[in-house]
Amino acid sequence: MRGIRKEFPGVVANDDVSFDVRRGEVHALLGENGAGKSTLMNILYGLSSPDAGEIRLRGKPVSFGSASDAIDAGVGMVHQHFMLIPVMTVAENVVLGTEPVKDGVLLDEAAAEKKVADMAKTFKFAVEPAALVQDIGVGQQQRVEIMKALYRNAEILILDEPTAVLTPQEASDLFEILRRLQREGISIVFISHKLNEVLEIADRITVLRRGKTIETVPRQGATEESLARAMVGREVLLRVEKPPAEQGDVLLSVEDLHVRDDRGIEKVRGLSFQVHAGEILGIAGVDGNGQTELIEALTGLRRAESGRIEVGGLELHHASARHTLDAGLGHIPEDRQRRGLVLEFSIAENIALHDYSQPPDSKYGWLFPGRLVERATGLIQEFDVRGGGPYTRAGALSGGNQQKLVAAREIARDPKALIAAQPTRGLDVGAIEYLHRRLVTERDEGRAILLVSLELEEIFSLSDRILVIYEGEIVGEHTGAVSEEQIGFEMVGVKREVPA
């Protein structure tokens, strides 16, 4: 890709960007949220046309009018938010659009399943072709997306934030898959914010900043600090510095909570804990051990079977989501698109989602759009939400900027207690640094913060106290010094005494 330029109204997404990929290499693409990474790859995948510049494939100029053109040329893409049909099987999703048929018209399901099974065996993908996509985990769904591209003979595979929704073990499995693909001569573009992963898997690394190419460097000699500096343009603190917590009154209290999932399986089994004003309580655990159901019960999105929840001394008995917010609970959800935003609404409308019916946003049933825009303008600047203004549709923002938008709304509401679930998922190092500092500031101003994260580094960096959850129960509680080894053992249900 040479001299690529792409403009949107008021934004230059790519400004004379050059980028190349060699056969059989992993080339990482780094940059802040809104730096132009996804735009550049959307151009390569035929989803967008450049205003200037050219693309050469195997040395010859090409022009893609659609994703179909790119696929036919051997370019495949796995998007950050998967493009699968949940009610269809793995095999049906993989062959969709290029289905094998029998008798000239009928879908040959047996042939489709055999082809997918053979591919899974070749690349050692642990997936069941006959399983419904809605019944498999996100790690397996991602493998299905990769198989879709390979089924169409992709020689260049673009992975957009591939580990954002994966557990550490699933990320490790993905890297093994990528190394096998490399050995087959497939080239991989790896878009990520996780510097340690980039240094583990990439052969070369290109950094974009505000739409421009800053540098392309080999992995050898690169460090997390040097890459962060190139991404942000300044020194970045990769670990937050914070004073000791000064605990106050209990602002969030959970007692003997029992919660079942949609299948009726008990996922939270008698959980009890308290979060004080001026404290960050971190919950560590492998994904799927009751964290989601716990958060949904606390925020009124799921009815608890039994137990007691209090916010600021007020008991929330089968409260709705609105009542929990009214009681003083803030919520940065783990799924920003499904739970955090109305993607078709503007930034200003999303910021006003909870408070639109109250002054100063409205009065006597009349809404004042100018006030919504004024408030949104200030928060966009304060939280550095890039990619548009108050009138920009939330769905048009990059994933990281959507996350910043949700955090801006919830923190600006000045809650008594704030639940932060995967708060930095999809954020770049500069945005992570800002949000971590902001959470510590909110703690120091007397808020109770419940941090639920799959990132152990984030739990260790921010938490004043750590709870470990396993199969819906608290199996460990730690204050002060504790090793990652100890937490890791507890996360998988192993009781082990580590000598002091």
C-alpha positions, 0 to 999 in steps of 0.5 A, spaced: 500 500 500 503 506 497 501 513 499 494 511 501 489 517 503 482 517 506 478 523 508 471 523 512 467 529 513 472 533 518 477 527 519 483 525 515 483 518 517 489 516 513 494 521 510 500 518 505 500 511 509 505 506 506 504 499 508 507 492 506 506 485 508 511 479 506 509 472 504 509 468 511 510 474 516 506 476 521 506 484 520 503 488 526 499 494 525 499 499 532 496 505 533 492 509 538 484 509 537 482 513 531 489 512 528 487 510 522 488 502 522 482 499 521 480 504 515 487 502 512 485 495 512 478 496 510 481 499 504 485 493 503 479 489 504 475 493 499 470 495 504 472 502 502 476 506 497 482 510 497 482 518 495 489 517 493 494 512 493 495 505 490 495 497 492 499 492 489 498 485 490 504 480 488 507 486 485 501 488 480 496 494 481 489 492 484 483 496 485 477 493 489 470 495 489 468 490 494 470 485 499 468 480 494 473 483 489 478 482 495 476 475 497 477 473 490 484 476 490 486 472 496 485 477 502 481 475 508 479 479 514 476 477 521 473 483 524 473 485 531 466 484 532 464 477 529 460 477 522 457 470 524 450 467 524 448 465 531 443 460 529 447 456 523 452 451 524 459 452 524 460 448 517 454 453 514 457 459 516 464 457 513 461 455 506 456 461 506 456 464 499 460 458 496 456 452 498 457 445 496 450 443 492 447 436 490 442 435 485 444 442 482 440 446 487 440 443 494 445 444 500 450 438 501 450 439 508 454 432 509 459 435 504 460 442 507 461 438 514 466 434 511 470 440 508 470 444 514 472 438 518 478 436 514 480 444 514 479 443 522 484 437 522 489 440 517 490 446 521 488 443 528 482 447 530 478 445 535 471 446 532 465 441 531 462 443 524 455 441 526 455 445 532 451 451 532 455 458 533 450 460 538 452 454 542 460 455 542 465 460 546 468 466 543 475 463 542 471 458 537 467 463 534 474 466 532 476 460 529 470 459 525 471 466 522 479 464 520 476 458 517 471 462 513 477 466 510 481 460 509 476 456 505 476 462 500 483 461 499 486 467 503 493 468 502 493 475 506 489 474 513 487 481 516 486 480 524 482 486 527 484 486 535 483 478 535 485 477 542 480 483 545 475 478 547 479 472 548 482 469 555 489 469 556 489 461 554 485 462 548 490 468 546 495 463 546 492 458 542 490 463 537 498 464 537 499 457 535 494 457 530 497 463 527 504 460 527 501 454 523 498 459 518 505 462 517 508 455 516 503 454 510 506 461 507 500 465 509 501 472 511 498 475 517 496 483 518 495 483 526 492 489 529 492 490 536 493 494 542 497 489 547 504 491 546 506 484 549 502 480 544 505 484 538 512 483 541 511 475 542 507 474 535 510 479 530 516 479 525 515 487 523 511 492 527 508 498 523 506 504 528 500 509 525 499 516 529 493 520 527 493 517 520 500 518 519 506 512 518 511 513 524 515 507 523 516 500 521 521 496 525 523 489 526 521 485 533 528 485 535 530 491 539 523 493 540 520 494 547 513 496 550 516 502 552 519 504 545 512 502 541 508 506 546 512 512 545 511 511 538 504 510 538 502 516 543 508 521 541 510 521 549 512 517 554 507 513 557 506 510 564 505 502 563 503 501 570 499 506 574 502 510 580 497 511 586 497 513 593 494 508 598 487 507 599 483 511 604 477 507 605 470 510 607 463 507 608 460 501 605 457 504 598 456 497 595 454 491 599 452 484 596 450 478 601 449 471 599 447 472 592 445 467 587 444 468 580 442 463 574 443 464 567 438 463 561 439 455 561 437 455 569 444 453 571 446 457 577 452 461 575 453 465 582 453 461 588 452 465 595 457 471 593 458 476 599 462 482 599 463 489 600 466 495 596 468 501 601 468 509 598 475 510 596 477 503 594 478 499 588 476 492 589 478 487 583 475 481 581 479 476 578 477 470 574 477 466 568 472 468 563 465 464 564 466 463 572 459 467 573 462 474 572 457 476 567 451 474 571 454 477 577 454 484 573 447 483 570 444 482 577 448 488 580 445 492 574 438 490 574 439 486 567 438 480 570 433 478 576 437 474 582 434 468 585 436 470 592 440 475 596 441 482 598 444 488 594 445 495 597 448 501 594 449 507 599 445 503 604 439 503 599 436 495 598 435 494 591 430 488 591 429 486 584 430 493 581 430 495 574 436 497 570 434 504 571 432 504 578 439 501 579 442 507 576 437 512 580 440 509 586 447 511 584 450 505 581 454 507 574 456 501 569 461 501 564 459 494 561 463 489 558 460 489 551 459 496 549 455 495 543 450 490 546 449 494 553 453 500 553 451 504 546 445 505 542 449 505 535 444 509 531 444 514 536 449 520 536 454 521 541 450 527 544 444 522 545 448 516 548 451 521 553 444 523 555 441 516 555 439 516 562 439 523 564 435 526 558 428 526 562 431 531 567 434 538 568 438 541 564 437 536 559 429 537 559 423 541 562 416 539 562 417 534 557 421 538 552 428 536 550 433 541 549 438 538 544 443 544 544 444 542 552 445 535 550 450 537 544 454 542 549 455 537 554 457 532 549 462 537 546 465 537 553 466 530 555 469 529 548 474 533 549 475 531 556 476 524 554 479 525 548 473 521 544 476 521 537 473 520 530 467 525 530 463 530 534 456 531 538 452 529 532 456 523 529 453 516 530 456 512 535 456 506 531 461 510 526 466 510 532 472 505 532 471 500 538 476 504 543 473 510 542 466 507 543 469 505 550 471 512 551 464 514 550 461 509 555 466 511 560 465 518 559 458 518 560 458 513 566 463 517 570 460 524 568 454 521 572 458 522 579 455 515 581 456 513 588 459 506 586 462 504 579 462 497 576 467 497 571 467 491 567 473 490 562 473 497 562 480 498 557 478 492 552 480 495 545 483 501 548 490 503 546 496 504 551 495 512 552 487 511 553 488 505 558 493 510 562 488 516 562 482 511 564 486 508 569 488 514 572 481 517 572 479 510 576 484 512 581 482 519 581 474 517 582 477 512 588 480 518 591 474 522 590 470 517 595 467 513 590 467 505 591 469 502 584 468 494 583 473 492 577 472 486 573 477 484 568 480 478 565 487 482 564 491 480 571 496 486 569 490 491 570 487 487 576 494 488 580 495 495 577 489 498 580 486 494 585 486 495 593 483 489 594 483 482 590 477 477 590 478 471 586 472 468 583 471 460 581 465 457 578 461 462 581 464 462 588 469 467 592 475 462 593 481 467 595 481 474 598 488 478 598 490 485 600 497 487 599 503 483 596 500 477 592 504 473 586 500 472 580 502 465 581 498 464 587 492 468 583 493 464 577 492 457 581 486 460 585 483 462 578 483 455 576 480 452 582 487 449 585 488 451 592 496 452 593 500 455 599 505 459 597 511 460 602 511 467 605 
